[in-house]
Amino acid sequence: MAIVTINMRNGRTDEQKRRFASSLLDVISSATGEPRGNVFLVIQESRGIDFVEDDRHLPDFGAPAAEF
């Protein structure tokens, strides 16, 4: 069994997360040969402020970058 953890910023809808998870399961299964049913996917969401890139805290997904 494969366990995959995804860390992403808050702001996506449940439907976006469902589509993302389904697509990701397809890619993992195709790349590894592991059946989709043997892949356990965990999505962890955090506020944008918890992500730092090039010394900049990121906004939540979809929020204007100018706020930060």
N, C-alpha and C positions, 0 to 999 in steps of 0.2 A: 504494500500500500504506500502510495506517495502522499505526503502531507505538504501542502503549499500555503504559505502565509503571504498575503498581499497587504501592504500598508499604503493607504491612500488618504488624501485630504477629504474632509467632509464636503458635502454639496451635491453629490450625485443622487438621482432618484433611485427608488427601489428597482424600477424597470431597467435603468442603465446598469445597475449592479448585476441584475439577472442576466442581461445580454453579455456583459463583460465576463461573468463567471462561466456561462455556457461556452462562449468562444474560447476562453482560456482552457477549459477542460478539453475541448476539441484539439487544441494545439498541443497540450501536454500529452494527451493520449496518442496523437499522431507521432510526436517526437520520441516518445519512450516505448510505445507499444503496450503501455499499461491501459487496461480497459477503463473507461470513464468512471465506472462504478468503484474502482479501486483508488481513485484520486479524491483526497479530502482537501477541500479548499476553504481557507479561513480569510475573510476580509476584515481587516481592522481599520477603522476610520479615526482620524484625529483632526483637530483644528489645524488650519494652515500654519498658524504661528508655531506649531510643533515641528515644522519642516524648515530646515535652513539650507539654502543653496547660495554659494558664493557670498557668505556673510549677510544674506538677506533672508528674513523670515517671509514665508510665502503666504498669500491670502488663501482663504477657503476656495475650493474649486468653484469657478464661475464668478467669484467676487472680483471687483476691479483691483488691479495690482497697485494702483495709486494710493490705496489706503495704507499700504505698508511701505 
